[in-house]
Amino acid sequence: MPDQITEEVPALNRLAGDRRVYRRVFEKTDGRKLHLYGYEPHILPPLPGEQLEQITGGELRFNPLRQSWSVYAAGRNKRTFKPSSATDPLAPSKPGEPQTEIPFEDFELCVFENRFPAFHPSSELSPRDRDDMERIPAKGTCEVVVYAPQQTGSLATLGQSRRRLILSAWIDRYESLYTEGHSYVLPFENRGDAVGVTLHHPHGQIYALPLVPEPQQAAVRAFDGGFDLSAQLPDWQEDYAIAEAGGVVAFAPPFARFPYEVWLAPIEPVSGPWAFSEDQADGFAHLLGLVTERYDAFFGEATPYMFSLQAAPYGQDGPFQFTAQFYPLLRAPNRIKYFASLEQVTGLYTVDIMPRDVAKALREAGA
């Protein structure tokens, strides 16, 4: 099926307010799927001439001493590295010029399968070396979420309407990827050179994994064991809260590992954004922009950070409580926080500021 007629997405329109969300599914010349989302139906014809070849992922190997998995995907070393604005692969294509990853002259928001994935449905094991390591094919999906056709912008500057559209795309991909049988789905964003970003066009990514990573398994065990994050939030409000909107609170967790770490969590818990109420969806989208804006105001620059949505693994909703987590890479203006030997070797993080002071600083950054 090379192209799918643009359709409304009923599950998303439940949270779209007065606006409708439309989706078009297009198959690229190398077989990868491109999902176009927007408040208007996308009906532009594809431009001719797309010639791309995809790499097909790697394998997972288990470290018996750390009891953790690592993914080996040598093909990713060929991925695009800091292209010029003229060769931006996430921009719309232009007639008569080399095509980008999006073979259309315009779009609102799109999600496509990564050309250089770590995880891929067709991943196979490499020829075995002289070892007996436990290993499995890195079967899964890696997707790129292009927030807008414009080459600059952030979750703060793109606006509330665009953040709501991004949220709609995340929810749709969650539901589709879990339906396909993936064990864990992780939407995330890396921002800034300090994090290692190689494409500066506003975008994020989604990984759908064949296993549940240990930190997420630990969260499942904690919630199953009775930890109730939502019950803690009222007690934390005075010291750790930064802002609240639509029944969602932004706060500096008292157990933060990163200086200026911020979480978003609904006061009435849900297992994932697919279970948001309309108010929660609007409040969550608002806080995505507010936290990014506060970071940039406080640090005086486009703050480098790692951001992720932490929802329940497939089939494990139960008492799981959804959060979104920001990990900035600065400990003060113009000072990068390096995670060196102690953190990498032991998992013990040294945090350079008390969480209550983080909350106070980011509250005042909006004054």
N, C-alpha and C positions, 0 to 999 in steps of 0.2 A: 504494500500500500504506500505509494510514493507521497501522497498528500491526503490529508483529511480535511473535509469541509469544516470551516470555523464553526464552533458550537459553543453554546452557553454551558457553564459547569454548575449544575444545580447545587452541589455540596458547597461550592464556594460562594454562591450567591446568597446563601443563608447568612453570611457574614459581610456581605458587600454593601449593606445599607441601601441607599437609593440607586446605586450603580450596579450594572451587570458586569460580570467577568466572562470574557470569551477566551477560548483556547483553540489553537490550530496546531495539529501535529504534522510535521513535514519530515520526509526521509531524505537525508543528504545523499550525495552520490556514492559515498563509501558505506552507506547503510546505517549511519548514526541518526538517531532521532533528534529533531529540533522541535521544541514546544514553544509556541508563541502565545503569550498572554497579554490581554489588554482590555480596556473598557470599551473599545470599538472592535468589531470583527476585523481580523487581518485578512485582506483579500489581495494583496499585491502579488504579482507573478514572480517566481524566482528568476534571478538573472542567470543566463547560461554561462558555462565555462568552469564550473567548480570541479577541481581535480585534487582530491585529498586522499591520503592513505592513513588508516588508523593503526596504532600499535595496540596489542591485545593483552595488556596486563602482565602480572607476574605470579609469584607464589608466596605463601606464608610459611615461615619457619619458626619453630617453637624453641625458646631459650629455657632449658630446664632449670637453670640457676635463678633466673628472675621470674620464672613461671609466667612468661608473656610471649606474645607473638610479634614478629616483625615482618613487613612485606618487602619483597625484593622485586623491583620492577626496573630493570636496566634501561628499558626504552624511554623512560621519563627523562633521562639525561639529555635527550634531544629536543626537549620542549622549548617553546619560544621564550627568549630571554630579553626583557626590557626593549621591546620594539619602539620605534619612533611613532609619533602620532599618525604619520602618513601610512604606516604599515600595521596599525592597531588591528589585531585579529578579532576583536570584540565589537568593532564598529560596523555600521551597516555597509554593505558593498556598494560600489559605484559602477555604473555602466562603463565598459571599456577598460577597467582597471583590474589588477589581480584581486581575486575574491578573498573576502574575509571568511570567518567561520559562519557568518550569517549571510546567505545569498539573497538578501532582500535590500531594497533601498531605504527601508525604514521599518521600525517595529516599536512597540512600547516596552516590553520586557520579554526575554527569552531564556530558555533553559536548553542546553544541548549536551550530549555525551562528550566527555573530554577526549580529545584526540590523543592524549598521552596519559592513559589511565594507569593507576596502580592496581585497580580492581576492574575486571571485565568478565562478562558472562562466559566468554570462550577461553579464559585463562587455563593454561596447562602447566604441569610440572616440568621443570628443566631437567636435562639428563643428570642423573645422580652423580655427585662427586663421591670421594671416598669418605663418607660419613654415614651416620645412622640417624641424622636429625629427623624429628617428626616434622612433616611438612604437608601442606595441602594447597591445591590451586587457589589463587586469589580471585575467586569468582565473586563478582559483585558489579557495582556500577559506580562510575565517577562522572558527575555532571557539573557543568559550569552554569551559574545563574548570572546573566547579564542584566543589571538593574535598570539600565536606560541606554538609549543610543548615544547620549552625550559622553564625551571622553573624560569629563571631570565631574566630581560630585561626591557626596557621601550620604550615609543614612541620615545625617543632620540636614543637608541642603537639598536633598531630592524632594522633600515635602511629604506631608501626611498621606495624600492620595497615592503617591508612588510606594510609600512604605506599606500601605494596605494591599497594594497589588503584589508586592514582594511576599507578604504574608500569605496571600491567596495561592501564589505559586508554590511556596513551601508546603502548604497543607495539601495541595493536589499531588505533589511529588511524594510526600509521606504516604498518602493513601495508595498511590499507584505502586510504589516500590515495596511497601509492605504486602500488598496484594500479590506481587510477584514472588514473595517468599523470602525476602532478605531478612536477616536476623536483627540488624540494627541500622537505622538511618540517621545520618548526622549532617544537617545543614550547618555551614560555618562560613566565616569570612576572615581572611587575613588582610591586614591593612598596613602598608608602609614598608619601606626598605629594611627597617630593623627587624621585621618579621620574616624577610626573605621574599617579599612579593616581587614577581617578575613582570606582571601586567598591571598597569595603574588605572586602566579603565574600571569604573565602579562595578564590582562584581563579587560574587561569593561562589561557594561550591557546595555540592551535596555528595556524600559518600554513602552508598548502600553496601553493607558488609555481610559476609557469610557467618560471622560470629559476633557475640557481644563482648566488647573489650572489657578488661578487668575493672577499670574505674566505674564503668556503667553497671557491671555485675555487682560491684560493691554498693552502688546506690540502690539497686533493686533489693539487695539483702537488707540494707538499712531501712527502707520503707516497709518491706515485708516484716521486719523485726519490730516495727512500731514507731520509728522516728517520724514525727509529724512536723514538717517544715512550716506549714501554714499556722500551726498552733504556736510556733515560736515568733512569728512575725510581729504580733502585737507587743510582745515583750521587748523586741528589738527596735521598735518604731522610733523611740526618742533618741537613742544613741546612734543607730545605724541607717535609718531611712534617709534617702536623698529626695525622692519625689514619689507621688502616687497619682495614678490616672486610671479611671475605668475599672477599679478593683484590682489593679496590678501595681505592685510596689517595686521601686528601684532601691536597692540597699547595698551597703558594703558588708559582706558576710563576716561575722566575728571570727570565722576560721579561715579567712582568705589566705591564699598562698602567694598571690602577686600583690605588690604595692598598687593601690588604687583599683583593685579588683571590684567589680560591680555585678550583681545579679539582678535579674527581673523575675518576679514570681507572682502568680495570681494569689490573692488573699483567700479566695475560695478555690481550692486546688483542682487542677485538671491534669490528666496524664499526658496530654500533648496539645498543640495548638488547634488540632482538629476538633477539640471539645470546647473551645472558647465560646463564650457568649458574645453577642455583638459589642457590648460595653468592654469586655475584656480584650477583644480584638482591637478595638479603637484605642484603648489605653495602652496596650502593648506596643502598637505601632508608634504611638506618640512618644513613649519612653525610649524606643530605639533611637529616635532622633534626639531626644533631650540628653540622654547619656553621652552620645557622641559629641553633641554640641558642648556639653559641660567639660568633657575631656579636652577638647580643642581650646576652649576658653581658658581653662586652668593651666595647661601646659604651653599655651601660646603657639601651637603648631598643629598640623594634622596628625593626631596622636596615633602612633603605631600600636595595633592591638590584635589579639586573636579573639574571635567571638564565635559562640556556638549555641545551638538550640539543643537542650538536653531533655529529650522526651523518652517515654517508655519504650523499651525494646518490643519487638513483635510479640503479641500475645501475652504481654506481661503488664498490662495496664494496672490491674489490682489497685493497691494503695499508692502507686508511683505518682510523684508530684513533679510537674514540668517546671523547669527553670530555663532561662537564657543567661549566658555567662560571658562577661567581658574580661579579658586578661590583657591589660595594657603593658607595654614593654618599657615604660618609664617609671623611675622612682622619684623624679623631681623634674622640673623644666630643664630640658637639654641634657638630662642624665639618664642613660639607658640602664635598666636593671638587667644584669647578666646572670644567667642561671648556670653556674659553673660546677666545679668538682663536687661540692657538698650536695647540691640539689640533684645532679645527674647520677651520682654514685649511690646515694642513700635514699633519695626521695624526700629528704628533709629540706624544706624551703626556709630561707631566711627572709623575713619580711621587714622592710625598712620604715614602716609607718603603721601606727595603730589604726585598726579599721574605723573606730569612732572618729578619728581625725580625718580619715578619707571622706567619710560621710559629710562632715562639717565643711571640708574644703570644697567638695563638689556642690553642696547646697549653696555655698556663698559664691561659687563661680557663675551662678545664674543670676546673681543680684545685679 
